[in-house]
Amino acid sequence: MFSHLEPLPADPILGLSALFKADTNPEKVDLGVGVYKTAEGNTPIMRSIQAAFDRLVKTEGSKVYIAPTGWPGFTDAALDLSLGAPLVHALEGQIGAIQTPGGCGALRLGFELVNHAAPGTTVWVSNPTWANHVPTLKAAGLDSKVYRYYDRATTSIDIEGMLEDLKGAKAGDLILLHASCHNPTGADLNDEEWDRVIELIGERGLVPFLDMAYQGFAQGLEADAGPLRRAFEKLPEAVLSYSCSKNFGLYRERTGALIVKSQGKDAAKALTTNLARIARENYSMPPSHGAALMTTVMQDEALRADWVAELGEMRDRVNTLRRTLADSLTQKGYGAEFGAVGRQTGMFSLLNLTPEQVAAVQKDKSIYFPANGRINVAGLTEANIPYVADAIAGVM
């Protein structure tokens, strides 16, 4: 049965991590894997999460299965963060939500729900998009088309090209949108552009699927949620995948949620029970630990305040690193090519480098990031930015 299988190449990003670990250059820099890092290069457990863990150790009492929809209170907390209490109240009876194994699990369940409800639906994805979006939707039985998004020549969003391409979508098609901190470009739509996209989606009977993996990393929790809240408020149907990996630091705990809006009969119950069935067929019961930690933080006023404060510290640090790198490269005469890095958001930016230039930076300077030029800004430090800027300028 299995003897004919051939070894597959390493994942482009995970393979870089192995090369980085094996590199003996003391000045090596890892800008590949998308995790937040401190100035010391660590990915910490957030203070509030550690406090919640200490509390949970003393009070949890059992490891019995939790309900298919998730840890008690978790989806309520995810709804409160993403949509906000007033909108959740206004949409009562129209929303179904379920806990998932991370943001990837939410994407997969969402795509499977779409394929179950409307087989053969086409998913429109941005050019470029996160590397795992298309494999995940294809594994769920859907096909994809591409809409223009980022113009590397101008280091800006091609909003007119995006809207023109989406006018070619047919009613019922799914439009995959990055809610904030676009991965891999770091370039987000502004409010006016979001309004134009949402209006077009409504006019053409399309369905938005918003992927929220970085709430709080762009402008703040409330501002980052603004576009998805407008989409859920104005459109009859919408899908949201939510990840707690980055903003709660729960990477390995695989904590996420899928939230779906519909206006059918008994919509909330229909959505939730269908999602629970799909989850049962995939992984049976959800993991509890990360969801319990997140819920504990969200339900405790002091822990929640400390979480908001630390998330703000993380966001400010990443934004400072962005500006510092952009300023360093501008001073070297490459502001046109890299100045946009300082204006973008989130942990990623897509540098204007060719694969050959990226390979040279890796070979000669031991700086590791994918061949498409996507860097994890959080891998930079105040100490290594001069070294990185010199390396990039050296291959221009």
N, C-alpha and C positions, 0 to 999 in steps of 0.2 A: 504493500500500500504506500509506503513512504520512501522506498529506496530510490525512486526517481527524482526526489526533491534535490534541488541544488542550493548551496549557500547563497543568501542574499547579501548585497552590499550593506554596510553599516548606514544607519540613518545619518544624513549629512551633518546634522548638528551634534548628535550624540557621538558620532565618530570623531568629530573635532575635540570633544572632551577627552577622549582617550589619547589623542595625539598631544593635547596640552599637558596631560598628567605625565606623559613620558618625556616631555621636553625638559632638558636640564638647564636651559638658559635662565639665569636668576631674574632677568628682566621680562620674562614672558607675561603676556596679558591674555586673559580669557574674556572675549566679548561675544561668546557664542550662546550658550544655554540661557534661556530667558528667566532668570531668577533675580530677585533683588539681592544686592550685596552691600555690606557696610564698607567703610573706608579700609577696614582690615581684610576685606575679601570674604567675610562670613555672611551666610544667610541666616539671620537670627530667628529665634522664636519670639514673637511679639510679647511685650510685657503682659498685656491683658490676657493673651492666650495662655501664657505660663500660669498666671494666677487662676484662670478658669480650670486648667489642668490640675493644679494643686487641690482645688476645691472638689473637682470631679473624682479624684482618687479616693477622697474620704466619703463621698456621698453616693456614687453611682450604684453600687450594691449588686449589680447583675450584668451579665453579658447576653441575656436572652435576646432573641430577634426583636427588632423594632418593626413598626408597621411599614408596608411597602411604600407609603407616601413620605416616610422619613421620621426623624427624631421629633418628638412633640415640640411644637413651637418653631421649628426650623424654617418651614416654608413661610410662616407668618413673618419671621424676621427678614427673610430674603425679599418678600413682597414689600415690606416696610422700607427696606433700603433702596430697592430698585424703583418701584412705582410710587412709593410714598403713601401714607395712611389715607389722605383725602381721596386720591384716585382709586385706591383699592376699595374703599367704601362705596364710591360712585359706581364701580364696576362689579359690585356684589352680584353673584350668580352667573357672571360671564367669564370667570377666570378659574382655570384648573392649574394646580402646581404640584410638583413632586420633587423630592430630593433625588439627586443623581450622583454617581461616582465622578465627581469633578465636572469641569466645563465640557470636557470631551464626551462624558457620558450624557450630559444634557443635549449636546449637539446630536449625538447618535439617536437618542430617544425622540428628539424633535423631528429628525429626518424620517425615522421609522413611522412616527405618527402621521406625518404628511403622506408617506407612501401608502399607509393603510387607508387613509381617508380619501386620497386622490392619487391613485397609482399613475406613475408616469409623469408626475409633476417635474418641471424644469426648475433648477435652482440657479439663479444668476449670482455670480461671485465677482468681486472686484479684481482688477488687474493692477498690482498683485494682491494676493490674500495670504492668510496664514497657511503654511504648507500642509496642514492636516485637514483643512476644510474639505477639499475635493475628495481625497480618499475616504473620508468619513461619510460623506453624502452618497458616494458611489457604493460603499459597503452596505448602505441602507436601501439600495436599489433605485436611487435617483440619478438623473443626468444633470449636467451643468452647462451653462454658457457664461461668457465673460463680458463684463461691462468695463469700459475705460474708467480709471480712477486717478492714478498717479502718473504725472508726466515727469520723467526723470530729467528731461532736458531743461525744464523750468523749475524743477524741485517744488512743484505745486500740484494741487488737485485739478484735474481736468473736469470741472463740473459740467460744462456744456457737452463734452463728449459722453460723460456719464448719463446725463439726462437723455441725450439722443439715443444711446444704446438701450436704455430702459424703455423707451417708447416702442422698441421692437419686441418687448415681452408681451405675452398674451395673458388675458385674464386668468387668474388662478396661479400664475407662476410665482415662485418664492424668490424674494430678493434678500440675499444675505448681506447684512450691514454690520460693520464694526461700531458698536455703540459709542466707544471713545477709545483713544490711544490705539489707533489703527496699527495692526501688526501685519506687515513688517515696516511700514513707511513712517509711522509716527505723525502722519498728516491727517487731521480731522476736519470734517465739514464744519463751517461756521453756522450760526443760527439761521441766517438767511438761506444758505444752501440746504440745510436740513429741511426747512419749510418747503422749499421747492421740490425736494425728493419725496417728502411725505405727501404733498399735494398730487404729484404725478402718480404715486402708488395708489392713492385713493381714486383718482380719475380713471385709471386703467384697470381697476379691480385686481390689483396685485396684493400679495401678502408679504409683509416684512418679517424677516427672521433676524432679530438683533442679537449679536454675540457680545455680551458684557463680561470681559475678563479682567478689567482694570479699573473698576469704579473707585474714584478717589485719587487716581494717579495723574489725572490731567489738570483739572481746575479745582476739584473738590467734590465731595460726595453728591451734593445737590446739583451743582452745575453739570457734572458728568451724566447725571440721570435725566437731564432735561429733554434731550432728543427722544429717548425711548418713551418717556412719559407722554410726550406730544403724540407719538405714533400710536400708543395704546389708547389714548383719549380720543383721537380723531378717526381711527380706522376700525372697521367692523371686526377684523381678525388680525392677530399679531402673535408672534412667537418670540420668546426671550430665553436664551441660555445664559446662566449666571454662574460665574466661578468665584470661589473663595480662596483660590490658590495664592494669588498675589496680594490682595488687600488685607487678608487675614494671615498670610504666611503659612497656609495649610497645604502646601504642595503635595507632600506624600500622603496626606490624609484623604485626598480625592473627595473634596466636598464641593458640591454644586447644586443647582436647581434648574428645572425647566418650568417656565411659566407660559401659559397659552391663553389667549382670549378668543372667544367665539360668541355668536349671538343665537345659536341654535337652542332648541327646546332642552331645558335642564342642562345648559351648557357646562356649568362647573362640574356637575356630577358626571356627565358624559366624558368630559375631558380627563378628569382625574381617574376614573375607573379604566378608561382605555389606556392611559399612561401606565397605570399599575399593572395591567395585563402585559403590556410590552416589556416592562421592567422584569416581571416574573419570568418571562420567556428568555430574557437575556442574562440576568444575574440573580434572580429570585428576590433577595432582600438587600437593602442598602447598608453600607457601613455606617456605624454610629458615631465614632469617636470625634471626627472633625466637626460634624454637625452639632454634637453636644457642646463642644468647646465654643463654636460660633454663637450658638443660642444662649449659652451662659453669659457670654460677653454682652450680647444685645439686650438681654433681660435685666442686666445689672447696671444701674445708672453710673456708678463710679468706673466700672470696667469699660463701659461703652465710651465714656468721656476720655479715658486713657487711650483706648484704641483709636479714636478719632484724632487725638493729639499725635500719637506715634505715626499714624498714617500720614498726617500732615508733614511730619518731619521727613519721612521717606520721600514724599512727593517733592518737597522743597530741595532735598539733596539731589534728586535726579534732575530737576530743572536747573539747578546750579551747575551740575556737571555738563549738561547740554550747552549752556551758554558759554562755559569755559572752553569746551572743545571748539565750538563755533568761533569764538573770539580768537583762539590760538591759530586756527587755520586761516581766518580772515587776515590776521597780522602777517601771515606768510604769503598773502596774495591770492588766497583761494576762497574768498568770501562768496563769490558767485556760485561756486560748486557746493560749498558746505555751510553757508550761512543759515540756511533753513533749519539745520539741526537745532539751533538755539530757539527757534519759534515753534517747534513741534512738541508733541506731548507723549507721555508714557515712557516705557523702557526701551523702545526700539526706534531706530532710524535706518533708512536705506541710503547708504553713502553712494555718491556718484563715482564708483570705481568699477573697472572691468574685472572679470574673473582673473585675468592675468596679473592685474595690479594687486588684487587680494592675495593671490598665490605668492607674489613677491614679498608682500608685507609679512606673510606667515613664514616663508622660508628664511628671509634675511633678518627679521626682527622678532620672530616668535609671538606675533599677535594673531590670535585665532578668531575668525568669524566666517560665516558661510560665503560661498563664492559670489552670491548675488549682492554682497555688500551690506547686508543687514547686520547691524551691531546692537548688542545689549548695552545701552548707555550706563546701566547700573554696574557694569563691570569696570567702568572707569573709576579712577580715584584722582584726587588733587595731585598726588605724587606722580602718577603714570601718564597724565594727559600730555605733558610736554613730549614724552617719549613717543606716544601714539601719534601726536600731531606731526612730529618730525618724520616718522615712518610714512605717514600718508603723503605728506608733502614730497617726500623723497621718491615716490613712484608716479607723481603727476607729470 
